Amino acid sequence: MTIDHHNPEVLTTVADDVEAAVITAALSARGIKATATGGFTAGFRTEVPGHIDVIVRHEDLARAKQVLSEIEQEQSHVDWSKVDVGDPEDN
């Protein structure tokens, strides 16, 4: 069996499109083309929770896994309870 290095591969699965956007942007900043699929169904409220797949080319999968691991390590030290996100806007 021959592997087509341009075939899409699932790098990771996340719960919402915001997290998927952060991952795809970080990959893009490092020269890895990525896309997310499933955003339209992830927001549905059904018995089965939705999910979003972050997709990369097969040839980029190993590097994308390494980048994802680096991102997770960089963010692991952030104490989000101490991050000031400002005051809510009045509507």
N, C-alpha and C positions, 0 to 999 in steps of 0.2 A: 504494500500500500504506500503510495506516495503522499507526502504531506505537502499541502499547499500553504506556504508561509504567509499568504494573504488572507487565509480563512479567519473569520471572526472567532474569538475565544472569550468566554466569560472570565473576567478578572476577579470580580467580586459582586455580591448582591447586597443591596442596602434597602432600607425601609422607605426612604423618601427622595424626591428629586433634588432637594437642597444638598443633601450629603453626596449624591451622585454628581452634582455640578461642581462641588468642591474637589472631588477626586479627579474628574475629567479635566478641570482647569489646572490642577497640580501636575497631572501627567502631560498635558499640553505644554506647560511651562518648561518641562524637561524634554520636549521633543517627541513625545509619544502621542500619537493620534488615538483618541478614545471617544466613545459615544455612550449614551445611556438609553436603554430601552425599557418600556414598561411604565413610564411616567403617567400615561393617561389612565391606567388601571390601578396604580398604587394608591390613588386618593379615594377610590370607591370604598364605601363602608359596607362590607359584606361579611359573611361568616369566615371567609378565608382572607387573611391579610395580604395586601398587595406587596410587590417588591419591584425593585429596579435593578437590572443587570448593567454593570459597567463592562463594555465590550472593547477589546483591543485586537489588533491583528496577531495571529499566531506567532509571527516573527518577533513581536514586541512583548510577548507574554512574560518571559523571564525577567526582562528589565522592568516591566510594569509592576510585577510582584515585588521587586526590590524597592521601587519607588514608593509603592503603597506601604510597605513595611517602614520605610524611612519616615513617611508622613505620620503614620501611627505613633512612632517613637517620638517625633518632634512634638506631637500634640499630647502625649501622655503626661507630661509634666505640668500642663496648664491646669490651674485650679479655677475652674469656671465659676465657682461660687464667689470668687473675688474679682471677676472681670466686670468692669463698669460698662454697661451697655446704654447708659443714659436714661433719661426719663421718658415714659410713654408719651406719644403725641396725642393731643386732644383732637377728637374727630368732630 
